[in-house]
Amino acid sequence: MACPSSLGSHGKQFTLFNHVGMHMPNIFKLCFVMKELDLKWESKFLDFNKNEQKQSPHIDYNPNGRIPTLIDHNNNDFPIWESNAILLYLINTYDAENKFGFLGKTAEEKAQVMQWLFFQASGQGPYYGQAHWFLYLHPEEVPSAITRYQDEILRVLSVLEKHLQNREWMVGDSITLADFALLPYNLFYAPRLLPEGVTVEDRYPAVAAWQKRLCARRSVAETVQEREVEVRKFSNTIPIFRGERGRMDPVYPQVPEVAESTEVTVEA
């Protein structure tokens, strides 16, 4: 339900609750899609060191107290949380006729897009997140946990590698929500989580090529560059980048300085 507040006083369509330093992967899929749809938002950055995500005003909109949370000021300050639910809300509300094709073009493709969104939420994000926790944040070393979750990351990447053989995109012949949703964890987290000596480029060339295609899109390249600015500004205050353990430096993916104009042409 909507909560009365002054969040919309900035005059933009949305408020997006974000993390100080803009480093959490689930934010970026939303930025990609909102840029593609030419939607305007204001980010409200929360300091997790101060537990701001569990305090008002954020907790008033999202009882789970996690980000991202999006407030739609064009829809009576409607709040929506869980990143893939937000993606579907944005498309169903602001591209109701699916002119961009991000939901897939046929009933079968739409089912496959949903399949990959569920896979990302249940099979990619949690394993990458747990690997990150046990590698960098857990107070003691637990080698068996690290091995388990690194093995799961390798398995997830193998699934993507097999699927992307001889195809450019996750579903059909054009980009969809499935591509936007699966990219961030691979792009920003995998290089810091894979076992030593393993890289996406060497072991998973089809995945690497797919990532490169996505990074050539203006929406993705701009988001990657905006993230780098924020992470560099706050990395010394974010616990996961304080350098207590090896490989804790943030990952700054390389993207074209001026991304190719590969946006979808929408018919009137």
N, C-alpha and C positions, 0 to 999 in steps of 0.2 A: 504494500500500500504506500501511497505517497505521504511524505512527511513535510509539513510546512518548514521552510527555511529560506535563507537569502542566498543559497548556492547559485541560483541563476542570475544574480545581479551583474555578472560579467557580460551578459547579453548574448552568449553563444548558445547553440542548440543543446549542448550536453555538458555535464560535469563528469569527469572520469577520475575516480579515486585511484591514485597511483602510489608507488613507493619512492621515497627520497632516493635519488640516484637512478631511478628508472631501469632497474636491472632484472626484474622478475619476468620470465619469459611469457607468461600468459597475457601480459599487457600488450605485447607487440602485435599479436594477431588482430586485436581490435584496432590498433593504429593503422595497420595495413588496409583493413576493409573500410574504415571510416574515411581514409584518404581516397580510396578508390571511389567511394560514393560521394565525395566532396562534402562531407559533413564536418561541422566545426565544433570543437570542444575545448574546454578549459580543464587542465589537469590540476587536481588538488593533491599535492604530495604529502604523504603521511610518513612520519618518522617512527619506524618500528622499534628503535632503541627506546623511545618514549611510550611505546605501546599505543600510539595514536589510532591504530587500526581497530582497537577494541573500545574506543571512546567515541562520544558524540563529536561531530555529527555522523561519522561513518557508521557506527553501530546502530544508529537509528534507521538506516536504510538497509543494512546488511547484518542480520543477527549472527551470521557465521563469523563476522569480523575479519574477513580475508579479502584480498584484492584479486582481480579488479571488481569494482562496482561502478555501474554507469547510471546516471540520472538523466532522464530525457525531459528537458524543460518544455519541449513542444507537446508533451503528452502528460500534462498535469504533474510534472516532477516524478514521473514513473521510474521507480528503481528496479534494476535488474542486475543480478550477479551470477557468477559462474561463467567463465569466458566463452565457452561454446554456446551456452544459452544466449549470451549477449550477441554473438555473431548471428544466430538465427533470428533474434528479435530485430536486429538492424536490417537484415535482408527482407524479412517479412513485412516490416514497417516502411522501409525507405526504398525498397526495390521490389514492391509487391508483385509486379509482373515478371520478375526475374529477367529483366532486360540484360543485365550483366552476365547472366548465366552462372552465377557463383553457386547456385544450388544444384547445378547439373541441368542438362537440357531435356532429358527424358525421365520417365518414371524410374527406370532402372538406374540411371545415373544419379538421380536424387537419392535413391536408396543407398547407393554406394558412397555418396558424400556423407550421409548420416553414419554409415558403417565406419568410415575413417575418422569422423568426429568422435564417435564412441571409443574407437581404438586409441585415439590421441589422449582422451580424458582418462581412460582406464589402463592403457597399456604403455603409453609413452611417458606422460607427465609424472605419474607416481614413481616409476622406476628411476627416472632421471633425478627426481627430487630426493629419493632415499639415498641414491648414490652420492648426491651432493652433501646430504646431511652427514653420512658416515665418513666421507672423505675429509670434510672441512669443519663441521660444527659439533659433532659428537665429542663429549669431553674425554673419551678414552678411545684408543685404537681397537677396532673390532674387525680383524682381517677377514673373517668369514662373511660378515655383512657386506664389506666393501666388494669382495669377490662376487657375492651373489648379485648385487645390483649392477656391477659392471658387466657381468655376464648377461643380464637382462637387457642392458643397453645394446650390447653386441647383437643380441637376438632381435631386438626391435629394428636395428639398422639393417640386419639381414633380411627381415621381412620387407622393408622399404626397398632395399637393393633388388631383391627378386622381382618385386612388383614393377619397379621403374625400368626394368630391362626393356629396351625397344619402345619406350613411351616417354613423352615429354612431361605429362602432368599426371596427377594421382587418379583422376577420373576423366574419362572421355578425352577429347582433343583440345581442351582449353582449361585455363586455370579455374579452380573452384575454392570454396571454403576449406576443403580438405588440404590443399596446398598451403594456404595461409596458416591453418591451425597447426600443421606438423612442422613447419619451418623453425620457429623460434628456439625450441629446446635443442635441436640439432645445431643451429647456427651459433648460439651463445653459450650453451652448456656442454655439449658433447666434447669439445676440445679440452675442457678441464676435467672431464669425468672418465674418459676412455683410459684403459690400461696404458702404461708407459710404452711408447713406441708404436701405438696404434693411431692412425689418423683416418678420418673419413675419406680423404682424397686417395689414399693408397689402397685401402681395403674395400671401400664402397664407392667406386667411380660413378655409378649411375646416380647415386644419391648426391654426390658432389656436383655432378653436372646439373641436376635438378635444382640444387641450391643456388648454383650460379645463375641459372635462368631466372629464378625468382628474384635474386638480388639485382638483376638488371631492370626490374620494374621500378618506376619512380616512387611508388608508394612504399616499397620495401627499402630502397636505398635512402630515402629521406628519413625514414624511421630509424634505420641503423645509424645514420649520422647524428640524429637528435639524441639517441641513446648514448652515443659516445660522449657527447658534450656533457650530459647529465652524470654519467658514471665517472668521468674524469673529475668532475666538480666535487663529487661526494665519496669517491672510492675509499679515501682514508678514514671515513667515519662509518662505513658499512662493514659489519662484522665479517662477512664472507670474503672481503677483500683486504683484510688487515695484515695478511702475510704470515700468520702463525704457522702455516704449513706450506709445503711446496705447491707450485702451480696455482696459487691463489690469485694471481693477477687477473683482472677482467679480460675477457676476450673481445677484441675489436675487429670484427669481420671487415674485409676489404670489399668495398662496393664501388661501382663506376662513379666518377665525380659528377657526371651528368648521366643519370640513368636513361636507358633507351626509352623511347615513347612506345611502350608495349601495352598501354591501357586498352581496355576493351572498348570498341566502338559500339555505342548504343543507338539502335535505330529509333527514330522518333515514332 
